[in-house]
């Protein structure tokens, strides 16, 4: 949930998303962003997502509800959103594939590989959301 606009502080976007229980992104700026937006729109209810505060906490979320536009989030470039329940995750519980994906420096809605990360994420979610 990091803006593609460099002038938008990542921390403000994350604060809004975590406070309001949202997962999303800003306006698409190219074909790749259009595809990421479509993945957000098409993600089934119950899909897992990860985010982190640079140098800080990591969170796992679970998407629920349909895509909607939220123009109140324009200032922090978070206008294409879905509702999302977030849980903070101890760094020791974050799957290695998640850490590797963050290390690549992407900004939003990337698929995480390898395939077993979904099962690992489900176990973390079950442990922390109970």
N, C-alpha and C positions, 0 to 999 in steps of 0.2 A: 504494500500500500504506500509505496513511495512515489511521489509525484515525478513525472517526467520533466516538470518545470523546475530547473535548478534553484530558482528564487523562492520556492515553497519549502519551508523548513519541515523535514521529515518528522520531527518530534510533534509538530502541531497536527499533522495529518493523522499520525498514530493516536495522539491523545483524543482526537474527535472520534475516531473509529472505535477505540476501546471504551470510551465513555458512553457512546450511544449504542454499542453493540452492532457495529457495521463492518462489512468487508467490502472493498471496492477499489475504484480507480477514477482517475480524471478523464478528461476528454481525450479520445484517441488522436494521435498526431501522425500516425503512419499505418501501413498495412499490418505490421506486427502488432501494434496496439489494438487495431480493429479485431484481430484474431483473439487477443487476450480478453478483450471485452466480450466477445462472443462466448468464450469459454466460461467467463463469469456468469453470463446470462444462462447458459446451458447447464451449468453444474447442478447435479441433482441435490435435492434437499439432503442434508446429512453429510455432504462433502466436507472433508477436513481442509483447513488452511493453516499456514504458519506465518507469523510475523515476528519481528524483533525490533527493539529499540537499540540503535547503534551504541555499543558499549554498555548495554543494559540488559533488561529482561527479554525473555523469549516467551511467546504465547502461541498456543494452539487454539484454533477456533473450529466451530462447526456451523456451516451455512444452513440457514432455514428461511423459507419464504422466497417469493419471486424477486427478480430484479426490479429496481425502480430508480427513477432519477430524483436526486436530492440537491436542488439548487442552493440550499442553505450551506452546502459543503464546498461551494465554488471557491471561496477564499483559500481553502487548503487543498484544492484540486481533488476532491473526493465526492464526485457527483453521480457516478454510476455505482449503486450500492445494492447489497443484499444484507438482510439481518444475519447476525453472526454472534453466537455465544462464545466468549473468549475465556481461557483459563491460563494463568501464568505457569510456566514450566521450569522446574529446576534444571539447570544446565546439564546435569548428569543424566537426565532422562531424555534429552533431545537426540533423536536418531542421527547417526553419522551422516546419512544422505541429506538430511535437512541442513546440517552445519555446512556441508560441502556446497549445497545450492546457494546458501547465503554468501559463502565465500566467493562465488562467481560474480557477485555484484549486481545481479538482476534487480529490477525495481518492482515488478508486480506480476502476479498471477502466472507463475511458471509451474510447469509440471516437475515434480521431484522424482528422480530415478535413484536407485533401482526399485522394482515393483514391490518388494517386501516392505517398503517404507509405509505403505498404507496400513498394513497389519501392525507394525510397530507404533504408528500414530494412534490407531484404535486402542491399543493397550494403554498408552499414555493417557488418552482421553478418559478411558474407563477408570483408571486409577485416580485421576485428579478431579473428575467432574461428579463423582459420587457424593 
